Structures are given as structure tokens and as C-alpha cells.
Amino acid sequence: MSVTDLQFKHFLVEMDGNVCIFRLNRPKANAHNLEMIRELEHLVTEIRFDTNVKAVVMASANKNFFSAGADIEEIRDKSGEYIGLLSQTSKEMMMKIRATPKVYVAAVNGHCMGGGLELALSCDVRFAGRGTWKVGLPEVNLGLIPGEGGTQLAGRIVGPSKALMLMVTGETFSPEQATEWGFFDVLEDADKVEAKALEFAHKCADGPNKAIGFMKIALTEGLELPIHDAFAYERHLQNQLFDTPDSKEGVAAFLEKRPPQWGKK
């Protein structure tokens, strides 16, 4: 079964070659509740096991919002225990994204706040569109902290001091500023951002994708290890690649001075 055979209430899913494109689709602002997070967890699991999916683009069907973050009405109406379990479920889903050897590319082209930014930060590479939309981690205004991985992901990306300042003030900032600080990797014109994200995803999907997937895992998991253990983990992953068809093809193409043909059996 392909991921496109599945039915989702809050996501639009399609394939472009070996790239899965899914768009957040919960009006009005893609604010997520438990139902949406559980759907996303299901989608991420199916992507992991769908051999036709080699890379992923995460985007939005809403022209104004990537995601406003957690649904504030749900925070108001549900118990603290419920919201805590929702936050934990969201983090576990994000860890599944980070632990899957397929590159996730975020295409962000609208307001990206709180849990929405945390969701984008769980992706491996992030493209942003120029515009007047805003980015931020404003949970302090609710008397809360970024609870879907934001303290850890933002701290690792922009550094603990900068992350703390942004979280304490709850300030919002432009996509240009967010890119300068490292929240986004590439800033594009608004009408090109998704196409550019897809182009990069195809570079991952159409290349030696097992090696590229291992590169991702070596980074996301290895950087959390002491360097001696990280080197051993890198070696373990590299040793699995030497006898793969892509490795044999890459070496042969280099010696024969021709472009490699990835995916050959």
C-alpha cells in the first residue's frame, strides 16, 4: 500500500516521483490537536515503510499559515495530563521523523509559530519564502514553555543563549531574520519556495538514497553521542554501504569517467 492510498482528514498527500509531498490542512491556521498529531504520526510511520518514498516535502495547504502551533482551545478545555500526553506524542512523532533514514524537507511560506516552528525544526532541511509572515516561539505569553521539542531543537540550532532570549521575550520575527539565525536554511521568493524544496528533495530521492539516509542518521543521532561513540556509529553505517549496488555503481562510474546511474540492481 502506498501512502497516497491512505485517507487523512488534516493532510493532503501526493507523490512526485519518489518524493512524498504532504501539506498540513486544518483550517483556519493548521493549529494541531491530538487528532491531527495522531494522523501525522500515522503518516510518518507509513512513509518510513513505503519503499517508493525516498524523500519527503512537508508544506502547507494554507496560503497564510504553515502552522500556528498547538490548538489553544484544546489547551483551555483539556486537563494538564491530557495536554502533557499530547505534547509527548508530538515529540515522539518528531523523533520518528529524525530517526527515519529519509530526508524531510520543510517548505515554510506562512506564519510559523510555536508548535508549528517546532514541527518545521524537526525536518532535516528547511526552505522559507520571503514575505511579511512571522516566526516565533511565543508560549511564554500563555505562561508555558515550548513543549513540543522547541527548547531542545531551537537551542541546538541557534544556541542556548539566543534561544532563551527568544523564548523569554516571545518576540516574533521575519523569515529573513529566522534564516539569518539558522531556523531556516534557504530563503527563496514566495512563489518558488515549494518548488525549490521539491528540487532538493529530488536530489536526495534520485541520488544514492541509502547513503543519503545514512548521512542523515549519522548526523541526527551521532551528534548526540560522545565523539568516540559517534565515530564508531559512523563506521558501522559506512561499512553497511560498501557492498551496496549504489556503492559499486559509484566507484565504477568514477573509474569509467561517466555519470553514475543510481538505483541499479
Secondary structure, 3 states (H helix, E strand, C coil): CCHHHCCCCCEEEEEECCEEEEEECCCCCCCECHHHHHHHHHHHHHHHHCCCCCEEEEEECCCCEEECCECHHHHHHCCHHHHHHHHHHHHHHHHHHHHCCCEEEEEECCEEECHHHHHHHCCCEEEEECCCCCEECCHHHHCCCCCCCHHHHHHHHHCHHHHHHHHHHCCEECHHHHHHHCCCCEEECCCCHHHHHHHHHHHHHCCCHHHHHHHHHHHHHHCCCCHHHHHHHHHHHHHHHCCCHHHHHHHHHHHCCCCCCCCCC
